[in-house]
Amino acid sequence: MYVGDPDYETVLVYAGDGRRISLIGQSGDAVDQFHKPYDIYVDQHRRVYVVDSLSRKVVVFRPTFDESALERVGKTADRRR
């Protein structure tokens, strides 16, 4: 299970028994970093799509997370406005 944590700007990964097994991302503007991860979708190929509401982007991760994000759709917004 994947849970977006907008307060800590990460995505938590849990096993079926409720144990936390991984953490994805951190705060920042790089392609694999977040500012308020809001929604998460996993496709049939187990790619993980993370909607980052404050940065106005969608980040796509491989199922193994062994490399950084596959791609970013959208671009980081100027949050000073």
Secondary structure, 3 states (H helix, E strand, C coil): CEEEECCCCEEEEECCCCCEEEEECCECCCCCCECCEEEEEECCCCCEEEEECCCCEEEEECCCCCCCCCEEEECCCCCCC
